[in-house]
Amino acid sequence: MDDLRHLEFLALNSKEIIEKQVDSYRQQHSYAGTIIGVTVLFIPFFLNGLDGTLQAIQFISIIPIGFFIGSILLMLSIFRTKPLDQAFSVKKYHDLLDKTYKEILLYEIDANTNSYNKNNILTEKGTKSYSRGVGLTTIAIFISIVLLLANKFIAIEKVPAKVQIVNNHKKVQNKATADSGYLEPGVTLIVSPAK
């Protein structure tokens, strides 16, 4: 009988590589979902932190929002990919009943190699999308934090208005009219910022 240990080793090793590839792919899906969740939660926090800011900061805030949306779309594209091929097909069991052990091992090695090559195209595409999405998210969070800090340090100081009532008549005729908030004819309001 032939010594088939080297074929058994190759069959086992190729199967483990496929399993690692599939596990890595699933983990990437999990990370992509986490990044989508964090991004979706961060956007309202960021927008809420920009209430009452300078108009220039509000216009600049469009940039990180665009990056966040781009990142979410890239992460969602990872979920739209096809499932990975997991090598040895159950449909082939019946065909392999008449084969020798050596032929079965060779078939398994070939099936695992073909599956790895097919999956590699999908995983590389997913890895590129994931890397770009993480990059966009990182840049967007960095810009957002800078804008939030700038908003805190460049606070718009609201100067209280000073109201001065100038009466052109010598006397106010009716105190009740003055207390009611209506101005008599000849009364002028001058509003100027307080110093």
HELIX and SHEET records of a PDB file:
HELIX    1   1 ARG A    5  GLY A   49  1                                  45    
HELIX    2   2 GLN A   55  ILE A   60  1                                   6    
HELIX    3   3 ILE A   62  PHE A   79  1                                  18    
HELIX    4   4 VAL A   90  LYS A   92  5                                   3    
HELIX    5   5 TYR A  101  PHE A  153  1                                  53    
HELIX    6   6 LYS A  175  ASP A  179  1                                   5    
SHEET    1   A 2 ALA A 161  ASN A 167  0                                        
SHEET    2   A 2 VAL A 187  PRO A 193 -1                                        
END                                                                             
